Amino acid sequence: MEEILPLGKLPGALLERLLARYATSDERLIVGPGIGRDAAAIALDDERALVVKTDPITFATAEIAWYLVNVNANDLACLGATPRWLLVTALLPGGKTTVASVEALFAGLHAACAPLGIALAGGHTEITHGLDRPILVGTLLGEVARDTLVQPGHARPGDAILVTKGIAIEAVALIAGERRAEVVARYGGAFADRCQAFLHEPGISVVRDAATLRAHADVRALHDPTEGGLATGLRELARAANLGLVVDGDAIPILPETGRLCADYGLNPLGVIASGALLAAVAPDQTSAAIAALATASIPAAAIGHFTATPGEYILRRGGRAEPLPEYAADEITRLYA
């Protein structure tokens, strides 16, 4: 019997094989598809590049438009680009979609785009069968000067690995939103409200994090850990550069709400969806300056490890012991939907 793939991203090895076989090249494609590549970059001329990203929102239902805009903007920011134009494909569930719910969706998109200066440029809307929740797919376009493009895969052995804010911001907001009654029953309404508000504070956007780092440090690579959590994001960042890494598990800033909710639902914090944290490869002699610059901008950050010259070796050190960094075939959050 043919293997059925789990929920979540395609397994990395399968994706690499498919891209090697079927992806086509183009002389103007500066950054193309690959593991750890957040978006594509296409040369417009000798000085400018168009950066393009597409991402869906499939887990969330509450504030789905805010998720859509920010997760796409995050991936443009990881290449140093400024987001400009958004196209949205909205697939809405038959038998459940109302005029009021569509109005709320459009209002939510407007509210999410405005602070980032993004124009809603088009898309497609459709009420379709077989869905129990809305699914949004965004395609976001932005621009960047080619000499400031942050290309994936440029981390070097010895570079420090920084993470901003903490983990796992998006997972906390999702759990509190999708399982609100259970969270309220355990911890009360104030705790549930605070967790749902993680979407905005600390917030799932890393646009400001990325801009601050690029302005104050020699940033080799940036990556937004999403599905599969911090562990998957770290692997993707190292894989893009054909490097290994060593991570200090005791230095990883796991937010208290994350620890509490993950313990309740039996989820590993390292494997739950982690938008809101930014991973950065920074020149080792600039680690302190980078963390200080982020602190000045009121963005907490921590150095959690370094890259090594051993491709494919991903080590987690915790409590004096070394073990392989966990690998997740599917995001831990998918267990809530099983």
BAFI-18913 format. One record per residue: residue in one letter; z, y, x of N, C-alpha, C, O in turn. Coordinates in steps of 0.02 Angstrom, whole numbers, padded with zeros to 5 digits, always signed. Atoms other than C-alpha are relative to their C-alpha. Layout:
REM BAFI-18913
aZYXZYXZYXZYX
...
This chain:
REM BAFI-18913
m+00000-00060+00042+00000+00000+00000+00000+00063+00044+00035+00066+00094
e+00006-00060-00041-00046+00172+00065+00065+00041-00003+00097+00047-00055
e-00062-00040-00005+00100+00281+00126-00004+00063-00043-00054+00099-00041
i-00006-00061+00040+00156+00417+00006+00038+00051+00042+00093+00037+00066
l-00032-00051-00041+00198+00578+00096+00057+00033-00039+00053+00039-00100
p-00056-00032+00034+00364+00665+00060-00015+00072-00019-00066+00100+00002
l+00006-00070+00018+00387+00836-00018+00004+00044+00062+00036+00025+00112
g-00005-00048-00055+00364+00986+00096-00063+00004+00041-00116-00019+00020
k+00057-00007-00044+00250+01026+00241-00029-00068+00020+00007-00118+00019
l+00029+00060-00028+00128+00897+00305+00035-00017+00066+00053+00028+00104
p-00029+00018-00065+00203+00798+00451-00040+00031+00057-00102+00032+00055
g+00033-00035-00054+00165+00889+00613-00054-00040+00034-00108-00013+00048
a+00049+00041-00035+00075+00744+00696-00064-00008-00042-00119-00006-00015
l+00058+00006+00044-00039+00721+00545-00039+00065-00002-00101+00065+00002
l+00034-00065+00003-00077+00907+00535-00038+00013+00065-00095+00036+00063
e+00034-00009-00064-00119+00914+00721-00064-00041+00003-00115-00017+00026
r+00058+00043-00002-00237+00767+00703-00056+00027-00045-00115+00027-00025
l+00050-00026+00046-00325+00843+00552-00032+00064+00027-00093+00073+00021
l+00027-00062-00027-00344+01013+00635-00046-00014+00060-00099+00018+00067
a+00042+00017-00058-00412+00934+00795-00067-00027-00023-00118-00017+00010
r+00062+00031+00023-00542+00842+00692-00043+00048-00040-00105+00046-00034
y+00039-00037+00049-00593+00969+00562-00001+00076+00009-00045+00109-00020
a+00000-00073-00007-00548+01147+00616-00061+00022+00040-00080-00009+00089
t+00058-00027-00035-00697+01251+00669+00020+00063+00039+00068+00096+00021
s-00017-00057-00042-00697+01386+00802-00049+00058-00014-00102+00048-00043
d+00040-00060+00008-00766+01563+00801+00019+00047+00056+00078+00054+00072
e-00015-00042-00058-00780+01684+00945+00044+00059-00016+00076+00087+00029
r-00042-00057+00018-00690+01819+00847+00070-00022-00024+00112+00020-00038
l-00064+00026+00022-00545+01705+00797+00048-00001+00060+00043-00046+00102
i-00046-00005-00057-00407+01758+00918+00057-00050-00006+00075-00083+00042
v-00053+00048+00014-00268+01655+00839-00023-00042-00059-00031-00016-00115
g+00022+00045+00052-00323+01504+00740+00056-00047-00022+00114-00035-00006
p-00051+00044+00028-00233+01361+00653+00033-00044+00053+00002-00062+00102
g-00036+00044-00046-00101+01256+00740+00074+00000-00016+00098+00043-00052
i-00072+00004+00009+00081+01204+00742+00033+00061+00031+00018+00079+00088
g-00035-00059-00025+00194+01355+00760-00040+00064-00003-00018+00116+00023
r+00040-00061+00008+00055+01478+00718+00009+00026-00070-00012-00006-00119
d-00021-00027+00065+00116+01589+00577-00057+00030-00040-00054+00031-00102
a+00054-00035+00034-00047+01678+00537-00062-00003+00044-00058-00023+00103
a+00062-00004-00038-00227+01699+00592-00012+00072+00021+00005+00118-00015
a+00020-00066-00024-00290+01845+00696-00075+00000+00015-00100-00044+00050
i+00073-00003-00005-00473+01897+00688-00019+00068+00029+00002+00120+00004
a+00020-00063-00032-00552+02027+00802-00044+00041-00046-00094+00016-00071
l+00042-00046+00037-00620+02177+00708-00048+00036+00047-00107+00046+00032
d+00039-00032-00053-00680+02264+00866+00038-00010+00065+00082-00053+00068
d-00033+00009-00064-00624+02283+01046+00073+00021-00001+00111+00003+00044
e-00067-00028+00000-00464+02372+00995+00045-00026-00056+00106-00026-00049
r-00040+00017+00058-00408+02306+00825-00011-00072-00021-00064-00101-00010
a+00005+00068+00028-00373+02138+00744+00026+00001-00071+00073+00036-00088
l-00024+00013+00068-00355+02085+00563+00044-00062+00003+00023-00113+00030
v-00046+00057+00002-00206+01970+00536+00007-00022-00072+00019+00019-00117
v+00004+00027+00068-00210+01856+00384+00048-00059-00007+00053-00101+00038
k-00049+00053+00012-00078+01742+00309-00005-00021-00074-00015+00021-00118
t-00008+00024+00069-00068+01633+00154+00060-00046-00004+00069-00089+00039
d-00060+00041+00010+00091+01554+00088+00016-00003-00075+00007+00047-00110
p-00020+00006+00070+00150+01488-00081+00076+00006-00008+00113+00000+00040
i-00071+00008+00018+00318+01497-00168+00003-00056-00051-00024-00050-00106
t-00002+00059+00043+00357+01328-00244+00071-00020-00019+00080-00054-00070
f-00069+00019+00016+00548+01310-00240+00032+00049-00049+00065+00027-00097
a-00038-00050+00038+00608+01474-00316-00032+00014-00068-00092+00007-00077
t+00024-00027+00064+00593+01535-00495+00026+00071-00009-00011+00115-00030
a-00028-00067+00004+00712+01685-00494-00028+00043+00056-00030+00022+00114
e+00026-00049-00048+00638+01838-00406-00056-00029+00043-00060-00017+00103
i+00053+00035-00036+00485+01736-00359-00047+00049+00035-00072+00034+00089
a+00045-00049-00030+00381+01892-00323+00029+00027+00065-00008+00039+00113
w-00032-00025-00061+00508+01955-00196-00007-00051+00057-00021-00033+00114
y+00010+00052-00050+00501+01788-00106-00071+00003+00027-00082+00002+00088
l+00070+00004-00020+00311+01789-00105-00019+00055+00049-00047+00041+00102
v+00019-00056-00042+00289+01961-00030+00034-00004+00068+00002+00005+00120
n-00036-00003-00063+00423+01945+00102-00014-00059+00046-00016-00049+00107
v+00014+00056-00045+00386+01770+00167-00069+00009+00032-00079-00011+00090
n+00066-00014-00030+00204+01821+00193+00004+00057+00050-00026+00053+00103
a-00007-00056-00046+00252+01987+00272+00035-00021+00064+00019+00004+00118
n-00035+00024-00060+00370+01896+00390-00048-00030+00050-00042-00018+00111
d+00045+00034-00046+00229+01793+00462-00049+00049+00033-00069+00037+00090
l+00040-00051-00033+00122+01946+00493+00041+00036+00054+00016+00051+00108
a-00043-00034-00049+00270+02029+00580+00008-00041+00063+00017-00013+00117
c-00008+00043-00059+00283+01879+00696-00059+00004+00047-00055-00018+00104
l+00057-00014-00044+00112+01925+00764-00004+00074+00019-00052+00095+00051
g-00001-00070-00017+00159+02108+00778-00041+00044-00046-00052+00102-00030
a+00045-00037+00044+00051+02161+00631+00038+00038-00054+00095+00023-00070
t-00026-00038+00057+00081+02287+00493-00034-00026-00063-00096-00024-00068
p+00031+00026+00062+00055+02212+00318-00031+00057-00041-00002+00111-00046
r+00036-00052+00036-00071+02307+00211-00021-00020-00071-00009+00018-00118
w+00033+00016+00063-00158+02212+00070+00019-00071-00021+00016-00118+00019
l-00022+00065+00026-00098+02068-00041-00044-00022-00058-00059+00017-00103
l+00032+00033+00056-00196+01950-00152+00046-00056-00024+00075-00092+00017
v-00047+00049+00028-00098+01837-00270-00036-00045-00049-00071-00022-00093
t+00020+00049+00050-00146+01678-00359+00063-00021-00037+00109-00049-00007
a-00058+00016+00042-00022+01653-00503-00018-00056-00047-00060-00047-00092
l+00009+00057+00045-00018+01482-00586+00062-00004-00043+00117-00016-00018
l-00056-00007+00046+00091+01495-00740+00003-00059-00048-00050-00083-00070
p-00006+00062+00039+00159+01351-00845-00021+00008-00073+00000+00055-00107
g+00020+00000+00070+00076+01313-01011+00059-00014-00046+00102-00055-00030
g-00053+00011+00049+00189+01322-01163+00064+00037+00016+00112+00033-00024
k-00061-00036-00019+00318+01430-01073-00013+00073+00017+00034+00113+00017
t+00015-00067-00025+00228+01588-01017-00006+00049-00058-00041+00037-00107
t+00000-00052+00051+00258+01745-01120-00028+00065+00029-00032+00073+00090
v+00022-00066-00023+00190+01921-01112+00055+00034+00041+00041+00065+00092
a-00056-00031-00036+00363+01979-01058+00008-00030+00070+00022+00007+00118
s-00008+00031-00066+00370+01852-00915-00055+00021+00048-00043+00028+00108
v+00055-00023-00042+00199+01906-00851+00011+00073+00021+00000+00091+00079
e-00018-00070-00016+00251+02089-00861+00052+00003+00055+00047+00043+00101
a-00052+00002-00050+00407+02047-00761-00027-00021+00069-00005+00005+00120
l+00030+00022-00063+00302+01958-00630-00037+00057+00034-00028+00068+00094
f+00037-00056-00030+00188+02107-00604+00048+00055+00023+00037+00084+00076
a-00050-00051-00021+00337+02226-00599+00035-00022+00064+00048+00019+00108
g-00032+00026-00060+00419+02113-00470-00044+00006+00061-00020+00023+00116
l+00046-00008-00056+00264+02113-00360-00004+00073+00023-00003+00087+00082
h+00002-00072-00018+00255+02303-00368+00063+00020+00038+00060+00054+00088
a-00064-00018-00032+00440+02319-00323+00006-00028+00070+00037+00003+00113
a-00005+00031-00066+00422+02201-00175-00050+00030+00049-00036+00036+00108
c+00052-00028-00044+00261+02278-00107+00016+00071+00022+00003+00090+00079
a-00009-00072-00013+00314+02461-00118+00038+00015+00064+00015+00057+00103
p-00037-00018-00061+00448+02463+00020-00036-00015+00065-00022+00016+00116
l+00037+00019-00061+00328+02382+00144-00068+00033+00004-00106+00021+00051
g+00064-00034-00002+00180+02492+00101-00059-00045-00012-00114-00032+00013
i+00052+00049+00013+00078+02345+00038-00035+00017-00066-00002+00032-00116
a+00039-00011+00060-00062+02370-00088-00018-00067-00031-00041-00112+00004
l+00021+00060+00035-00092+02237-00220-00076+00005-00009-00100+00047-00048
a+00073-00009-00006-00278+02209-00187-00040-00045-00046-00100-00036-00053
g+00038+00044+00045-00323+02071-00310+00032-00068-00004+00090-00078+00016
g-00026+00067+00006-00303+01887-00347-00027-00035-00061-00083-00023-00083
h+00020+00040+00057-00309+01768-00494+00062-00019-00039+00113-00037-00010
t-00055+00022+00042-00195+01730-00641-00025-00052-00049-00081-00047-00076
e+00021+00055+00043-00200+01571-00744+00060-00036-00030+00108-00052+00005
i-00050+00043+00033-00093+01481-00872-00029-00070+00000-00084-00082-00027
t+00028+00066-00011-00114+01298-00832+00048-00055-00020+00108-00044-00026
h-00041+00056+00022-00052+01127-00885+00032-00035+00060+00010-00026+00117
g-00029+00042-00051+00060+01011-00787+00052+00034+00043+00076+00005+00092
l-00051-00036-00040+00181+01143-00720+00063+00008-00041+00060+00019-00101
d-00062-00014+00034+00364+01160-00761+00030+00066+00024+00083+00086+00001
r-00023-00064-00027+00383+01323-00663-00061+00037+00027-00112+00006+00041
p+00056-00036-00030+00270+01463-00600-00008-00015+00074+00041-00027+00109
i+00015+00007-00071+00186+01441-00432-00043+00060+00020-00094+00074-00010
l+00037-00057-00026+00128+01594-00335-00026-00017+00070+00010-00046+00111
v+00029+00007-00067+00012+01589-00184-00024+00069+00021-00064+00101-00013
g+00018-00066-00024-00005+01747-00082-00046-00005+00061-00038-00049+00103
t+00040-00010-00061-00138+01798+00044+00009+00072+00021-00012+00118-00015
l-00017-00067-00022-00081+01947+00144-00040+00017+00063-00045-00023+00110
l+00039-00023-00057-00189+02046+00263+00035+00060+00031+00065+00102-00004
g-00028-00057-00036-00130+02167+00396-00042+00015+00061-00093-00016+00072
e+00038-00019-00059-00187+02249+00555+00046+00012+00058+00105+00028+00050
v-00039-00009-00061-00131+02263+00735-00048+00020+00056-00105-00002+00057
a+00038-00013-00060-00193+02337+00897-00002-00064+00042+00049-00097+00050
r+00006+00064-00036-00258+02192+01001+00045-00003+00061+00067-00058+00080
d-00043+00002-00060-00156+02244+01153+00074-00006-00017+00115-00014+00028
t-00070+00011+00020+00006+02230+01051+00008-00063-00042+00063-00076-00068
l-00003+00063+00037-00036+02065+00965+00049-00048+00034+00043-00061+00094
v-00047+00050-00026+00108+01941+00988-00030-00069-00015-00029-00091-00073
q+00034+00063+00011+00019+01776+01012+00048-00059+00003+00091-00062+00047
p-00040+00061-00004+00101+01609+00973-00016-00038+00064-00071-00033+00091
g+00013+00043-00057+00121+01491+01118+00008+00034+00067-00010+00005+00118
h-00007-00036-00063+00162+01622+01250+00070-00004+00030+00084+00028+00081
a-00066+00010-00030+00343+01569+01280-00008-00036+00067-00056-00073+00077
r+00002+00030-00067+00380+01516+01460+00065-00036+00014+00116-00021-00015
p-00062+00034-00020+00505+01397+01539+00052+00050+00024+00037+00095+00063
g-00054-00045-00018+00672+01485+01557+00010+00057-00048+00063+00089-00049
d-00008-00053+00049+00640+01610+01418+00059-00016-00046+00070-00073-00065
a-00056+00008+00046+00792+01638+01308-00026-00006-00071-00077+00023-00089
i+00015+00007+00071+00788+01588+01125+00053+00040-00038+00112+00025-00034
l-00045-00040+00041+00864+01718+01009-00012-00016-00074-00067-00034-00094
v+00007+00004+00073+00899+01705+00823+00037+00059-00031+00093+00074-00011
t-00032-00057+00032+00936+01853+00712+00036-00021-00064+00020-00072-00094
k-00040+00005+00062+01060+01867+00568+00041-00064-00004+00102-00062+00001
g-00036+00063+00009+01105+01683+00546-00038-00045-00048-00087-00024-00078
i+00033+00048+00046+01059+01529+00445+00050-00022-00052+00110-00022-00039
a+00070-00003+00022+01015+01489+00312-00002+00045-00061+00018+00025-00116
i-00003-00052+00052+00991+01646+00209-00038-00020-00063-00011-00016-00118
e+00040+00018+00059+00851+01586+00096+00030-00060-00037+00030-00061-00099
a-00029+00059+00033+00935+01419+00063+00060+00019-00043+00068-00007-00098
v-00058-00022+00038+01095+01505+00006-00022+00032-00066+00004+00015-00119
a+00024-00033+00061+00999+01615-00117-00031-00050-00048-00022-00044-00109
l+00032+00050+00043+00898+01467-00181+00051-00044-00035+00047-00055-00096
i-00051+00044+00030+01048+01353-00208+00038+00037-00055+00049+00010-00109
a-00039-00038+00049+01146+01489-00296-00041+00018-00062-00014+00023-00117
g+00042-00017+00057+00997+01534-00405-00019-00060-00042-00018-00057-00103
e+00024+00059+00036+00937+01359-00450+00058-00042-00026+00049-00079-00075
r-00058+00039+00021+01111+01281-00466+00059+00046-00017+00116+00031-00001
r-00051-00052+00011+01205+01435-00525+00061-00026-00038+00117-00012-00018
a-00057+00024+00040+01312+01348-00657+00048-00042+00042+00109-00036+00035
e-00042+00042-00043+01375+01222-00529+00037+00042+00051+00096+00030+00064
v-00032-00042-00050+01410+01355-00398+00055+00042-00032+00109+00051-00003
v-00051-00039+00036+01503+01463-00525+00060-00044-00016+00117-00022-00009
a-00055+00045+00018+01606+01313-00581+00045-00015+00061+00106-00021+00054
r-00038+00015-00060+01658+01278-00401+00036+00061+00029+00094+00057+00049
y-00025-00056-00040+01683+01452-00330+00007+00065-00039+00034+00114-00013
g-00006-00061+00039+01672+01579-00470-00063+00042+00002-00105+00035+00046
g+00060-00041+00007+01544+01707-00524-00012+00048+00057-00069+00060+00075
a+00009-00049-00054+01577+01832-00384-00032-00032+00061-00076-00003+00092
f+00030+00036-00057+01536+01703-00250-00073-00016-00014-00116-00006+00029
a+00069+00015+00018+01379+01648-00343-00044+00062+00003-00100+00060+00027
d+00037-00063-00002+01324+01829-00362-00015+00020+00072-00071+00040+00089
r+00009-00018-00071+01350+01861-00176-00053-00043+00032-00095-00019+00071
c+00049+00046-00029+01249+01707-00130-00071+00016-00024-00118+00016+00015
q+00066-00017+00026+01104+01752-00245-00025+00065+00031-00085+00074+00041
a+00018-00064-00029+01106+01927-00171-00022-00006+00073-00047+00043+00102
f+00024+00010-00068+01070+01852+00001-00075+00013+00006-00100+00029+00060
l+00071-00014+00000+00888+01873-00048-00014+00071+00025-00066+00083+00056
h+00007-00070-00020+00913+02060-00018+00047+00021+00056+00030+00064+00095
e-00049-00017-00051+01068+02068+00093+00040-00063+00019+00078-00087-00022
p+00037-00026-00058+01063+02005+00230-00075+00006-00009-00107+00044+00028
g+00071-00008+00015+00888+01983+00157-00043-00050+00036-00028-00071+00092
i+00045+00049-00029+00745+01864+00189-00055+00033+00042-00096-00003+00073
s+00050-00033-00040+00637+01996+00273+00020+00002+00074+00078+00015+00090
v-00012-00008-00071+00620+01994+00463-00047+00052+00030-00055+00056+00091
v+00047-00050-00024+00495+02137+00474+00034+00049+00047+00008+00065+00100
r-00037-00048-00043+00625+02258+00544+00027-00034+00063+00028-00004+00116
d-00024+00037-00058+00697+02124+00659-00055-00004+00053-00043+00011+00112
a+00055+00008-00046+00526+02093+00736-00019+00067+00033-00031+00070+00093
a+00018-00066-00026+00486+02279+00755+00050+00024+00051+00032+00053+00102
t-00052-00021-00047+00653+02312+00840-00005-00037+00066+00000-00006+00119
l+00007+00040-00062+00631+02171+00964-00061+00022+00040-00056+00030+00101
r+00061-00018-00036+00453+02220+01007+00006+00068+00034-00025+00080+00085
a-00007-00067-00028+00507+02399+01039+00047+00002+00060+00045+00050+00099
h-00053-00005-00050+00649+02355+01158+00003-00058+00050+00047-00059+00093
a-00004+00057-00045+00612+02191+01248-00069-00029+00012-00116-00018-00026
d+00061+00037-00015+00478+02086+01329+00000-00063-00043+00027-00115-00023
v+00002+00055+00048+00447+01973+01179-00061-00043+00014-00118-00019+00010
r+00055+00044-00016+00342+01822+01223-00029-00032-00064-00089-00042-00070
a+00023+00032+00062+00334+01742+01049+00053+00011-00054+00112+00019-00039
l-00044-00007+00058+00408+01761+00874-00017-00053-00051-00075-00073-00057
h+00013+00051+00051+00428+01634+00735+00051+00006-00055+00110+00019-00044
d-00041-00004+00060+00496+01635+00558+00016-00071-00023-00029-00104-00049
p-00016+00068+00022+00589+01472+00521+00005-00004-00076+00049+00028-00106
t+00001+00005+00073+00549+01424+00341+00016-00071-00020+00072-00094-00009
e-00013+00069+00020+00530+01248+00272+00018-00043+00060-00013-00038+00113
g-00024+00041-00055+00622+01122+00377+00054+00034+00040+00083+00003+00085
g-00057-00034-00028+00747+01253+00430-00007+00019+00074-00061+00017+00102
l-00002-00022-00070+00798+01312+00603-00026-00055+00046-00062-00040+00094
a+00021+00054-00044+00771+01141+00681-00076-00006+00003-00104-00013+00057
t+00072+00004+00002+00590+01135+00625-00032+00061+00032-00081+00056+00068
g+00026-00061-00030+00561+01316+00673+00003-00002+00076-00044+00020+00109
l-00006+00006-00073+00625+01283+00849-00052-00047+00028-00083-00032+00079
r+00051+00048-00024+00512+01132+00868-00069+00032-00002-00109+00023+00045
e+00066-00032+00006+00362+01232+00807-00011+00052+00054-00065+00056+00083
l+00005-00051-00051+00398+01374+00927-00013-00031+00069-00054-00006+00107
a+00010+00034-00064+00411+01255+01075-00067-00035+00003-00101-00035+00054
r+00062+00038+00002+00263+01151+01020-00061+00045+00011-00109+00025+00045
a+00056-00047-00008+00149+01303+01012-00011+00017+00073-00067+00032+00092
a+00005-00017-00071+00186+01336+01196-00002-00062+00045-00004-00056+00106
n+00000+00063-00038+00184+01151+01248+00060-00003+00047+00054-00020+00106
l-00062-00001-00038+00365+01167+01307+00052-00044-00034+00042-00068-00090
g-00060+00028+00030+00533+01085+01278+00051+00054-00008+00039+00112+00007
l-00053-00049+00007+00695+01169+01237+00068-00034+00000+00075-00093-00015
v-00070+00020+00004+00883+01155+01249+00035+00051-00044+00032+00111-00031
v-00034-00044+00048+00986+01226+01106+00075-00013+00002+00097-00070+00002
d-00073+00004+00003+01173+01263+01107+00020+00002-00073+00022+00055-00104
g-00017+00003+00071+01226+01204+00935+00060+00041-00018+00065+00066-00074
d-00061-00039+00014+01394+01292+00950-00014+00074-00004+00026+00112-00030
a+00017-00071+00001+01305+01459+00972-00041+00020-00062-00052+00079-00074
i+00041-00016+00058+01199+01445+00814+00042+00033-00054+00092+00004-00076
p-00040-00034+00052+01263+01572+00686-00014-00028-00069-00062-00007-00103
i+00006+00028+00067+01285+01469+00528+00044+00041-00047+00105+00043-00039
l-00038-00044+00045+01336+01587+00389+00050-00040-00041+00035-00097-00060
p-00052+00038+00036+01497+01537+00299-00024-00027-00067-00008-00084-00085
e+00025+00023+00065+01409+01527+00131-00047-00059+00008-00049-00105-00033
t+00045+00056-00014+01278+01413+00207+00040-00063+00013+00026-00116-00016
g-00041+00058-00016+01409+01298+00279+00033-00030-00062+00036-00091-00070
r-00036+00023+00059+01503+01288+00114-00047-00035-00049-00033-00090-00073
l+00045+00030+00049+01353+01256+00000-00035-00062+00027-00045-00111-00010
c+00031+00060-00029+01270+01134+00120+00049-00059+00000+00029-00115-00012
a-00050+00054+00003+01432+01035+00131+00007-00027-00071+00012-00088-00080
d-00006+00022+00070+01443+01030-00059-00057-00046-00020-00046-00096-00056
y+00059+00038+00022+01267+00962-00079-00024-00051+00052-00077-00082+00044
g+00017+00050-00050+01265+00852+00077-00064+00016+00038-00102-00029+00055
l+00059-00023-00035+01131+00955+00166+00019+00021+00071+00073+00049+00081
n-00011-00023-00069+01117+00988+00353-00024+00072+00006-00082+00085-00008
p+00020-00071-00005+01116+01177+00383-00060+00011+00046-00097+00059+00037
l+00055-00009-00047+00991+01153+00525-00067-00017-00032-00120-00001-00004
g+00062+00023+00030+00863+01080+00404-00017+00031-00067-00064+00009-00100
v+00015-00033+00064+00869+01196+00253-00040+00064+00012-00032+00098+00063
i+00047-00056-00005+00740+01332+00223+00036+00063+00023+00088+00081-00005
a-00040-00049-00038+00789+01478+00334-00031+00069+00006-00015+00105+00053
s+00027-00068-00003+00685+01633+00297+00057+00051+00001+00108+00042-00033
g-00052-00050-00009+00785+01786+00346+00026+00001+00071+00052+00051+00095
a-00014+00003-00072+00818+01727+00523-00067+00007+00037-00118-00017+00013
l+00060-00005-00042+00693+01770+00660+00015-00034+00067+00066-00020+00098
l-00005+00031-00065+00668+01661+00813-00043+00039+00049-00099+00059+00033
a+00038-00038-00050+00613+01749+00972+00007-00032+00068+00062-00053+00088
a+00000+00018-00071+00565+01696+01147-00001+00065+00040-00049+00104+00035
v-00008-00063-00036+00624+01835+01262+00009-00014+00074+00041-00062+00093
a-00010+00007-00072+00614+01857+01450+00074-00004+00016+00113+00036-00011
p-00072+00012-00010+00781+01794+01518+00040+00060+00024+00098+00067+00007
d-00036-00057-00026+00826+01955+01608+00007+00056-00052+00038+00107-00038
q-00005-00051+00052+00810+02053+01445+00039-00023-00061+00039+00011-00112
t-00037+00027+00057+00918+01946+01333+00054+00047-00025+00057+00062-00085
s-00055-00044+00020+01068+02062+01333-00026+00065-00030+00001+00089-00080
a+00029-00062+00026+00960+02217+01306-00029-00011-00069-00023+00033-00113
a+00029+00015+00066+00871+02134+01160+00054-00005-00053+00048+00022-00107
i-00055+00008+00048+01034+02085+01076+00033+00067-00014+00052+00081-00071
a-00031-00066+00009+01105+02259+01105-00044+00045-00044-00018+00082-00086
a+00044-00041+00040+00951+02342+01030+00003-00021-00074+00003+00022-00118
l-00007+00024+00068+00964+02233+00876+00067+00022-00030+00070+00042-00088
a-00065-00021+00025+01149+02272+00861+00000+00074-00019+00031+00094-00068
t+00005-00072+00015+01110+02458+00867-00034+00011-00067-00019+00059-00102
a+00035-00004+00064+00994+02429+00719+00037-00038-00055+00010-00048-00109
s-00043+00037+00048+01136+02334+00630-00030-00067-00019-00024-00089-00076
i+00028+00068+00010+01046+02167+00650+00036-00047+00048+00024-00044+00108
p-00034+00047-00045+01161+02031+00719-00050-00048+00031-00101-00065+00001
a+00044+00048-00034+01082+01913+00845+00041-00039+00050+00094-00017+00073
a-00034+00043-00049+01133+01772+00961-00052-00036+00042-00106-00053+00018
a+00039+00042-00044+01059+01683+01110+00023-00072-00011+00082-00086-00003
i-00020+00068+00018+01056+01499+01064-00031-00054+00044-00022-00114+00031
g+00028+00051-00044+00961+01414+01204-00055+00028+00044-00061+00089+00051
h+00055-00020-00043+00811+01417+01320-00055-00053-00001-00044-00110-00021
f+00056+00046-00004+00641+01339+01344-00001-00036+00067+00023-00009+00118
t+00005+00040-00061+00608+01203+01472-00073-00019+00011-00115-00010-00033
a+00069+00019-00018+00452+01139+01561-00016-00071-00020-00066-00099+00004
t+00010+00070+00020+00467+00967+01478-00025-00001-00072+00015+00001-00118
p+00027-00002+00068+00349+00963+01328+00027-00058-00042+00033-00114-00019
g-00021+00051+00047+00414+00871+01177+00073-00021+00005+00096-00062-00034
e-00071+00017-00007+00594+00860+01237+00041+00057-00031+00045+00112-00004
y-00038-00050+00037+00704+00952+01112+00072-00023-00004+00088-00071-00040
i-00069+00022-00009+00889+00941+01153+00047+00046-00037+00041+00107-00032
l-00054-00038+00032+01038+00996+01049+00065-00019+00034+00085-00077+00036
r-00065+00011-00032+01202+01017+01143+00054+00028-00045+00051+00086-00067
r-00053-00021+00045+01358+01025+01038+00064-00036+00018+00064-00098+00025
g-00064+00030-00016+01540+00997+01081-00001-00040+00064+00034-00091+00069
g+00004+00034-00064+01496+00945+01258-00045-00061+00000-00051-00094+00052
r+00046+00057+00004+01372+00812+01199-00072+00024-00009-00084+00075-00040
a+00072-00015+00008+01182+00812+01209-00032-00054-00043-00019-00114-00034
e+00035+00047+00044+01074+00733+01074-00067+00031-00019-00077+00090-00009
p+00064-00029+00021+00896+00753+01008+00010+00050-00057+00051+00039-00102
l+00000-00048+00055+00869+00905+00898-00023-00036-00062-00074-00071-00060
p+00021+00036+00061+00860+00840+00718-00072+00017-00019-00096+00072-00008
e+00068-00009+00025+00687+00817+00644-00001-00018-00074+00027-00068-00094
y-00001+00009+00072+00654+00832+00458-00071-00010-00027-00114+00033-00019
a+00065+00012+00032+00507+00752+00368-00010+00046-00059-00067+00063-00076
a+00003-00048+00056+00549+00866+00221+00060+00045+00005+00113+00026+00031
d-00056-00046+00001+00658+01018+00200+00059-00031-00037+00049-00063-00089
e-00060+00026+00032+00836+00971+00157+00007+00025-00072+00036-00009-00115
i-00008-00028+00067+00825+01084+00004-00037-00040-00052-00020-00038-00111
t+00038+00040+00048+00698+00965-00076+00044-00053-00033+00026-00078-00086
r-00044+00049+00029+00841+00845-00107+00032+00025-00065+00052-00015-00107
l-00026-00027+00062+00902+00963-00243-00050-00007-00057-00032-00003-00116
y+00052+00005+00050+00737+00938-00334-00022-00071-00013-00064-00084-00055
a+00020+00070+00006+00724+00750-00316+00023-00027-00068+00011-00085-00084
